[in-house]
Amino acid sequence: MPAGDVETFHQDGSWHNRIEGSSDLLSTYPTREEAVAAGRDEARQRKVEHLVHNLDGTIGERNTYGHDPRDIPG
């Protein structure tokens, strides 16, 4: 499985999921809610982060479903 994180973003009137850094789409949905749910499931399966972008492209939400990249003791 690819090691990249899953990102959910809006483009051309639809919401999409893809592996970060790839131009290939995993899936396309008419609503943000559907895309986020599918992206979350994919990130959990791959044990990676899920990044959800706002309409303006900024990251609005970030969740880790596997190795947490932060190095925080405790």
N, C-alpha and C positions, 0 to 999 in steps of 0.2 A: 504494500500500500504506500502511496505517496506520503512523504513526511511533512508536507506543507499544511499550514492552517487552512480552515474553511472560512471563506468570507461571503457574507450576504450583502448585496448592494442593489441599487436601483439604476436602471439604464433603459432608455427607449420605451418608457411607459410600463415596464415590467420589473419584477424583483427576481434576482438571479443568485445562484450559489456557484462558487468555483473554488478551486484550490488556489491559495494565494500565490501570485507570481505566474499563474497560468492564464492563457486566454481562452482555454476550453471551459465551457460551462458544464456544471454537473446537472443543473436543473433550472427551470424558469417557472415563475408563479405570478398570478395576477395580483396577489396581495402580499403585503409585508409579513403578516402573521403566518401565512402558509410557508413562505420562503424561510423565515426564521426557524420555524418548527423543523423543517426538513434539514436546514443547515446544522441545527443543534444535534439532530439524530446522526448526521454524517460525522460531525466532530466527535461525538461520543464513540461512535464505531471506530474511528481512526485514532482516538485518544490524543487529540490535538486541541488547539484553541479555536474558538468560533468568534469571528469579528463581525459585528453587525454595523454597517455604515448608515448614516443618516442620508437624507435626500441630497444634502450639499457635499457628500463624500467624506465627511469627517467620521471618525469612529465613535459611535454612540454607545456601544456595548461590547464588552470583551469577556468571554468566559473560557475557562480552562477545563478540559475533560480528559486529563491525563497528566503528563509531566508538567508541573508548574514551573515556568521559566524563572520566576522570581526566587531570589536566594534570601529568604527571610527565616531566621531561626525561630523555633518555637511553634 
